[in-house]
Amino acid sequence: MLKYGITLKGGEAMSEPIKIAYLYEDLMNTYGDSGDVKILRYWLNQAGYQVQVDNVSLAADFNAADYDFLFFGGGQDYEQTVVARDLLRHKATMQAYIEAGKPMLAICGGYQLLGDYYKTSGGQTIKGLGILPLHTVFKADSRMIGDTEFETEYGTVRAFENHSGRTYFDDPKLKPLGKMVQGYGNNPEDGVEGLHYKNTFGSYAHGPILRNDNIAQAIAKLIIENHQARVGVPA
């Protein structure tokens, strides 16, 4: 067993790989967000699992139930606009996945697109998936950039943020991922960073965020549990 409770598996665990869907990898990969997937692959390999990563991009078929983990990285305004138009056709499958408590990590732009809408720096309102009751407003004249540190249920997380979007929760059922120690997080007013809803995590933390072993292994454990349930391997 690894430090954060990942059980080493063999034999039956190797018969089918863990499947990760990387949503719009070719368009949403700002500030090295693909590193989060590489880090998860490392920890899952350490636990005895092979990992298959599929890029789900424009016009691709996608059923979230076929996967053990969803990852959605960040992107610039233009790329987010393109992705937002294509993404809406996946709302039903992603909403069912999230509400079932299956694990997902969404960074920056991906995090924003889980909400109702975001207003771009040019004043355009982009419709999000509307799965989670949150919205984002861009303030081009007050960019939030620099090292960030926040406290989570998994311990301290240190990363880097670089965003003009300010995200606000519209329903008290949403809880933040952490409480700010350094940096801005979701916005300059609330003193919190990211989102933790069921087993869906949203964050503005780049660097990537999963270079923090505590949260990386916690998410890896959730992925393994979801994989075991999906393929019928006893826990």
Steps between C-alpha positions, in 0.01 A plus 500: 500500500635841405504798734150630433320167500543378142484121515749316282318263268612232259356219291137587442573873515731467200239331281341830396671839509374797690340731244545877517313739271702815435242750376627719215868433566596672175317821594496511880857455624618835638796524740584131488166360615580176317749441782206413725415202279866391485525513879185295543631245253815472711315436827258257337792311343665489843183340633519228234263633234544568131347828385329591172456871425253597226486849353135597463497800267279673245228280351620189686251254645512485878328305775633597842381170651770321297772677700648488847607866506433820308757777464426845357783753473516875449501708184494854367182692413494396134558131570238505775250650258564220250484230767185643659304460176603134463479412869127551545421173320677317785301662781275203578778242523728730701223604738409136567868421563549791741176442691590131539805609698758386248836683499579799282757781509438824311764775488444870428301519173371145541386589853321809369319308227335269754302804615215698349698759304807717484540849366817544297741791510325631188160499670366192322293260710592136437253234607646227716367152569283620786574186701622693803343825630793737452596776259816682397562863406823620340669817625770569245648788701564294815676177411561260789845350455767354722576227750203367690455298817182366655390256768284201403367191675803322350749752639683798357506549122752730331468594134486792255207703371464722194145607420274800453183301558327540834282202591204527739276227643125548455384226738619415855519130410829577327805489724851627423798273462699704747547817704753750370828563679674677211357619169148568376333168418145524366483877537651779713203521736415152629840374616449150362641292216332262264209264543438162660157361411450128563816363330534783249786742558538840336800728544692797368823335613752430225854386547345235467289466815568127527869554562364513856517132593222524760223600262645295211487178696157582642362535146687189385329304778159622381588396145596150610178464698294612200693265270439205731128577505485540122674174412369300796829445684450445875637783713 
